[in-house]
Amino acid sequence: MGRYNPYFVAMDYRTLGTTDLRVSSVCLGTMTFGTQNSEEDGHRQLDMALEHGINFIDTAELYAVPPSPHTYGRTEEILGTWLASRGTRESVILATKIAGSGPKWIREGTNRIDGANIRAAVEGSLHRLQTDYIDLYQLHWPNRGSSHFGQVWNYAGGDLEGEGSSEAVRENMIEVLQTLGDLQRAGVIRHVGLSNETSWGTMQYLQIARELGLPRMVSIQNEYNLLNRLFEPDLAETALREQVGLLAWSPLATGLLTGKYARGQRPEGSRWSLLSSRSHRDTTQAHRAVEAYAALAREAGLTLPQLALGFVHSRPFVTSVIIGATTTEQLEHNIQGCNTSVNPDVLEGIRSIRREFPLAY
């Protein structure tokens, strides 16, 4: 395989699901704002993103990360002060999320995704964001559980009894979509999307929306990177055929695909250095896979992040790649990385490595 020079292109824009919105194919993820990044840092990153043509910004009521009672809502607050100080609200497409059940500090531990909690969460997000509408409102993870966040080896479809039965899940989905429809008509949200969902859950929401004339999910935000390609093949086909594009989170696997955690390194201020316990990504298999991808990148004349980001950006079912950074220099590199052309020889190399490491963590 010969070396070649990556070809960088200007920011491109893709249609968000079945909407008329055109979002940048690179989305600024903001969950580091409030922990790894100060308010001033966050504002600088947001300014830089806008200058590079990024018009799509993603956040959540849960953030900043690592989540805690002390950081809850802080990221939205930082975004809100930026929107207010810059007067940029009409220049960006703003996405946020309601947290699912789990965190005890959200709504006094009574949180689940239902009508009452959606209304409370939207009200809180609007206040923190200092805006009167949200462009894309997402369900952070299903009430019935998720295979994400290190649960891939344990999740087997959730509890099928009681509130987890298919009938009860469907009733909850109807309530959720009816509430979101009310909020659409009130003008406080424009479109709705999923996050950390399955093919079954996605199709249930789409079917209910068709049957009852309720809001249609226009996107799905799931993890997708060289080490975790569980989105393929079933959800990838769903995304393409149903026009529910992927908003790919963690394209660098929380930094693992930069090589900075090789040989047990934990750079000060990095995500892994802030974790109270070992990351579920920190496995022998994952590090071996990273070494293989790093070697492929070197052979192709690329950096490892260029390989990882360029690959995700090139997938036909991806609407936007969600990138994060702790410095403006990292942000610059990540934006350029997404615009790296990945040629057929490199794609064949990726296919070969994937066969050896189909799921690295």
N, C-alpha and C positions, 0 to 999 in steps of 0.2 A: 504494500500500500504506500503510495507516494505522499509526500507532504504537500500541503496547499495552503494558500492564504485565505482565511475566512472572509466572506463578503458581508459587510455590514450595510444594512438598509435602513431607511428612515422608518419611524414608527408607523405601523399600519393599524387599521381599525376594522373591527369585525362586528357583525350584527349580534346583539344579545338575544338569543333565542328567537321567539316570534315577534319581538318588539320592533319599534322603529329606532331604538337606541344603537348608536355606533360607539363601541367601547374600544379603547386602546388594547392591543394584544398583550400589553404588559400592564399589570395592575399593581399599584403600590399597596402592599400589606403593611399595616401599622401597629401590629401587636407589641412591638418593642417599645413604643412610645409610653413612657411612664415607668419603665424599669431600666432597660439598657439605654434608652434615649430620654433625655430631658425634654421639656417643652420646647426649648430653643432648638435642640437637635431635630425634633420632629418637624418644626416649622421650616428648617433649612431643607430637610428631605422633601417635604411637600412642595416647596418652591422649585427645587431642582426637578422633581418629577414633572411638574407643569411645564417647565422650560423644555423638557425633552419630549413633550407631546403626550404624556400620560394624562388621560382624563378620567381614569377609573381608580377609585380609592376604596379599599375594603377595611372594615373594622368590625367590632362586635361589642355588645354590652359587657361581656366577660373580661375583655382586655383591660389592663396590660397582663402580659405573660412573663414568667409563671404566674398563674392566677392566684389571687388571695383576697381576703376581705379588704386589704389596704390598697390594692391596685384595681379593684373592680370599678369599671367605668372611666378610669383615668385616661385611657387612649381616646375615647370619644370626647372627653373634655378638651384634650390637646387639639384634636381636629376642630372642635368648635371654636376655640380661640383663634385658630388659623383662619377659618372661614370668615369669622367676624372681622379680623384685622386686615385681611387681604381683599375682602369683598369678592371672593372667587366662587360663591355658591353656584352660580349659573354656568361656570366653566367646567365643573366636574360632575361625574356620575358617582354618587355616593351609595355604598353598600354597607349594611350592618346586619346584625343577627341577634335573635333571641336565644339565650342559653337554654339547653334542655335540663332535665332533672339531674341532680348530683351535688353541685356546689351548695353548701349549707348557708352561705352568707347572702344568697340571692333570694330576695323576697322572703326572708326569714325561713328559708329551707322549704317553702311550699311550692317552689317553682316546678312546673312541667309545661310543656307546650300545649296550651289550651286557650280558649277564648279570653278568659280573665287575665291570664299571664301575658298574652300577646298585647293586650291593650295597655297593661301596666308597663311592659318593656318598651313598647313604642313611645309612650309618653316620656319615659326616662331618657331614651336615646335622643329624642327630639330636643329635650331640654339641654342635655350635655353637648350635643352637636350644634346648638344654637341655630337650628333650621326649622322650617315648618313642613318639610317633606323629606322623605327618603326615597331614592330612586330604585333601590333593590333591597327588599327585606327578606332575609333568609332564616331558615330554621337550622340552628347550629348543629344539632344531632337529634336523631329520632328518640321519642320517649321509650321505645322498646329496646334501646341499646344500639351499639355500633361496633363494627369490626375495626374501627380506627383507634388511634391513641394506644397502640400496643396490644389491642384486644383481638387481633386477627386469629390467634391460636385458640381463643376461648369462645368467641361469638359463634353461635350456631342457629341464628334466627330468632333469638330471644324467647321469652316465656310465651307459650301458646295458650295459657289459661287466663281466666279473669280479664284484667285490663290488657293483657297481651294477646288475647284471642283475636283472630282475624276480624270478627264482627266488631269487637270493641275498638280495635285500631282503626277500622273504617269509620266508625262513628266519630272518633276523635278527629280524624282527617277532615270529615265534613265540617265539624265545628271550627277547626282551624281555618279552612278555606272560606267558610261563611264570615268569620271574623275579619280575615284579610280582605274579603270583598267589601265589607262595611268600611274598613279603613281606606280602601281604594276610592270608594265613592266619596268619602270625606276629604280626599285629596292629600292625606298625610303619607301614603305610600303609593308608588307608581307601579312597581312590578314585584313579583315574589319568586323566591328560589329556594333550593334545598342545599343541604350540606351534610357530608358524611352519611349519605343515603345509599341504599341498595337498589338493584334493578326492580325488585318487587315493590319497594316503597315508592320509587319514582313512578312506576306505571300505575300504581293505585291512585296516586294524586292526579295523574293526567286523566285517568278514566273517570274519576269523580268529577273533575272539572268539566269534562265533556258532557257527562250525564246531567249535571245539575246547573250548568251555566255559571260555574264559579271560577275564580282566578286560576290561570294556568301557570304552572311552574316553568320558568324560562331558563333556568340554569341550575347547575349542581356543582357545589364546591367540595371536592374530595382531594385527598392526598394523591399525588401522582409524580413519580420521579423514576430514575433509572433503577433504584433499589426496590421500589414498590410500584408495580404496574398492575395491581389488582383491578384497576378500572377496565382493563381489557380482559376478555373480549366483549362480555355481555353489556356492561354499562357503556362501553364505547359505541356499540351499535345503537343502543337506546339514545345516546346523546345525538348521534348523527341523524337517525331516522325520525326522532321525535322533536328535533330542534331544541334540545335542552343541553346547551353547550357546557363543557367542563371549564370551571375556574380552578386551575390546578394549584393547590397549596403545597408548600414545602418542596418545591422543585429541586432544592439542594439538600433535602433531608436534614433540615435544621443545621446545615453547615457541614455535614459529613461528606458531602460531595464537593467540598472545596479542598479537602485533604488536610484541613487544620487539626483534625483529631487523630491523625495517624500516629502510631507508636505511643498511644496513651497520652498525647498532649491535650491540655485543657487551657487554652489561652485565657488570660484574665479578662473578665467581662463577656466572654462568649456564653452562648445559651447553655451549653453543657456545664459550664463552671457555676451556673446559678441553680442547677437542679439539686434538690435535696436527696435524691436517690439516683441510681444509675439509669441512664436513658435506655429505653427498650430497643433503641437502634444500635446500641453499643454491643455488637456481637462479633464473634470471630468471622462468621460468614459475611457480615456487612463489610468489615475491614478488608477481607480478601477480595470482595467484589469491587470496592473502591480502588484497590491497587490495580485490578485488571482494567477498569475504566480509565484510570490515570495513565496507564501504559498506552492504551488506545489513543488517548488524547495527545500524548507526546508524539506518537508516531504520525499523527495527522497534523501536527503543528498547532495544536490547540491547547488551551489550559483546560483543566478538569471542569471548572464552572462553565466555560464556554460550551464544552461538550454536553454537559448535563442540561443547561438552560436551552441551548439551541435545539436539542432533541425534543424536549417537552413543547417548545414553541412551534415545532414543525408538525405536530400531530394534527390530523384533520378534525378531530373531535374537540380540540382545545379552543375555547373562545379567548381566554386570557390566562397568562401565567402570573401568579401572584408572587411578587418578589419582596423581600424585606432586607433591611440592612441596618447596621449600627453606626455607619459613617457615610458621609456623602461620597467618599471614594469608593466604598463597597457598592453603593447604589449605582454609581456611574458604571462600574464594571458589570454589575448584574443586568443593567439595561442593555449594554452592548452585548453581553453574553446571550441574551434572548434573541438578538438579531444575527447570531452566528449561523451561517449556512452549514448544514450537515450533509455531506455528499453521500452518494450511494455506497461507496467503499466503507465509510464510517458507519453507516446504518447496518451494513452486513456485519461489521465488527461488533456492534452493539447486540445484534441478534445472537451472535455466537456466545458472547458473555452472558446474555440473559439465559440461554439454555443451561449454562453451568450454575447460575445463581438466579433462579426464577423469582425468588422472594428472599431478600437478604436479611430481613429482620421481622 
